[in-house]
Structure formats: structure tokens, C-alpha cells
Amino acid sequence: MTNESPLEYQRFNLTLRIQHVILMVTFLLLAFTGWSLKYPETALEHAGWWIRMWGGPKTAGQIHRIAGVTMVLDFLWHCIYIAYALLTGKMKFHPSTTIVPLPKDIMDAVQNINYFIGLGKTKPKFGKFNYIQKFDYWAPFWGMAIIGLSGLVLAFPTKAAVLFPQWSVNWIWELLFVLHSDEALLAITYVFIMHFYSEHLKWKNFPMSMTWITGKIPVEEMKHEHPIEYELEFGKNKGEDK
């Protein structure tokens, strides 16, 4: 009697999915309201309708601040959750399943590029996360440091003013605005082009991968996209099925 692999594999639990949904919703709200606040001139035909859609600059600013604080709290919740899981042993480090970047990821990236440009004959074998997914995961950490901290300062300027020396007041606020705005633009561009394509708009996933909702991935897709993890989870079953 053989043991067959299930049709789907539980990739993410409910807590991680809720954290991701909160991150996604707040990111979109911040992107849409932030862009309207960057160009709030209602006299401009191309920008006026956008700021009016959010109730004007004041309402858009309130939505932006609430979404920003919610995102920061969600980020802290995730960090505490991961730290707790590691400390209690519920989550353990394994090279095939870790989200931590490893030297193998650099080799995978080089091998993948060579494959796509015709210099290599085989694609790299990925574990639970490929190098792009690892970049997707860690990017919010430095984005949160730049956008989050500058956003909090800009949201509460009178309270934050005591943190800056007098000699910096002529340029610090402009610098913070540039940091906040330009890093946000970089994040928006990356997410809408790279993340949405790699996870949702590829032909095999189009119009959307359901993993972010169900937390599950088809085992056949796992076998193709994450073969090292597949071997780790189902290798013995596969051997029995032959």
C-alpha cells in the first residue's frame, strides 16, 4: 500500500496570512493617498480628481496617517510573532525552508539568469523560498526603517521636533520628506511591477495566486517551483509510489 501526497500543501498559517492582508491593504491605502498628497493641487486636471476622490487633502492625510500607524503595528506584530516562534521552537532554521538569504541564493540567481539568456541548460532548484521571494520579504524591513520612521516624524512634527538640533531645522524636514517620498515611490514601483508579476500575473497564476488567501499551494506546483522543499516533505512518499 502506497502513501500518496496530498493535492495541496499548507504553505502559510492563518496568522501569517492575516499579517499579509493587513500589510497589503495599508500599503495600497498609503500608495494611493500618498500620491494624492504629493500632488494635491486641485487646479491640476490630472491630479485634482485623485485628491478629491479621497475627500480632499485633510481627509486623505488622516487616512494616510491611520494606514501608516496600522502598518507599523502590523510590522511589529510580525517581528514579535517570528521571534516567539523561533524562541519556542515552533519555527526552526533549515536551509531548505528558511527565508534568510544564503550563499546559495546568489548562485541560484546567477544560474537562473544564465538559463533565461541561453547560457545554461538547467534552472536552479529552489527551497521553500527563491531569491526573489526572499528579497520581497526583507525589503519591507529597510523600507519600514526609512519610510516608517520618516513618516512618523512627518505625521507628528511638533513632538518629533525636540529630537533634532537647532542647526538642522533649515534642511532636516525637506530631507525627511524626500526620503519618505522617494523610498515610497521605489516601493510602489517594485511591488506593482516585480511582486505582482512574479506572484500573480505570470501565466500559470493569472489572474491571481490564491496562496495569499488559502495559505495553500498545489503540490504539483510545489514540486516544480520548490523541488528541494518538495523532496524534504514528500521524498519518502514519492519513493514508495514508484
Secondary structure, DSSP 8 states (H G I E B T S, - for coil): ------SEEE-S-HHHHHHHHHHHHHHHHHHHHHHHHHS--TTSHHHHHHHHHTTHHHHHHHHHHHHHHHHHHHHHHHHHHHHHHHHTTSS---TTT--S--HHHHHHHHHHHHHHTTS-SS-----SS-HHHHHHHHHHHHHIIIIIHHHHHHHSHHHHGGGS-GGGTTTHHHHHHHHHHHHHHHHHHHIIIIIHIIIIISTTTTT--SHHHH-EEEHHHHHHH-HHHHHHHHHHHHHHH-
